[in-house]
């Protein structure tokens, strides 16, 4: 998953951040990728925290979509 902006040939930084679904609490596989400059900013930290608070796994996201229809 990519957070923030990666400009041109900017170096990409990968983070192994534990992410869990906010609904079923399952661990979500994968890494967070961001640009080197953006990953050192306060905005990145805020965006990452918001992402972790609102993340839904694919199963829970689909359940939520079906309830709307």
N, C-alpha and C positions, 0 to 999 in steps of 0.2 A: 504494500500500500504506500502510495506517495503522499507525503504531507508537504505543503508549501510549494515553492517554485524552484525548479532546477533550470538555471540559465545556461544555454548553449553547452559549452564543453566543461562546465563546472564539475568538480569532483563530487561524486555521490557518496553519502555517508549512510551506512546501514545500522539500524538499532535493533537489538533483540529485547523488545519491551514486552512484558507479560500483558496480554490483552485478553479480557474475558467478556463474554456476552453479558449485557446488563440484565437480560431477562432470565436465561437458563443457567448462567454462571459457567458455561463450558469454556475451556481454554481454546483460543483461536490461534491456528498455526499461521506462520508468516512473519515477515519483518516489516519495519517501517523504514522507508527510504526518503531521504531529503537531501537538498543541496548543502554543501559544506558551510557556506556563509549563513544561510537561513537557520541551520540547525544550532547555531550559537546565539540566537536571538531570544528575547523574552516572548515574542509572538509565537515562536515555535513551541515553547513550553506550554503556553496557554492553549494553543491549538491541540497539542498532544493530550493534555488533560481533558479537554472537551470531547475529543475523539474517544478516549477511554470511558468517559461517563455515558456516552450515547451510543456505543457500538452494539449492534445486534448481529448475531451470526445469521447465516443464510436461512436456516430453518425458521428462526423466530421472526426474521424480516418478512418471509413469505406468509407466515401466519397472520402477521399484522396487516399485510396487504389484502389478504382474503377477507378479513373481518370488515375492511372498509367497503368492499364491493358487496 
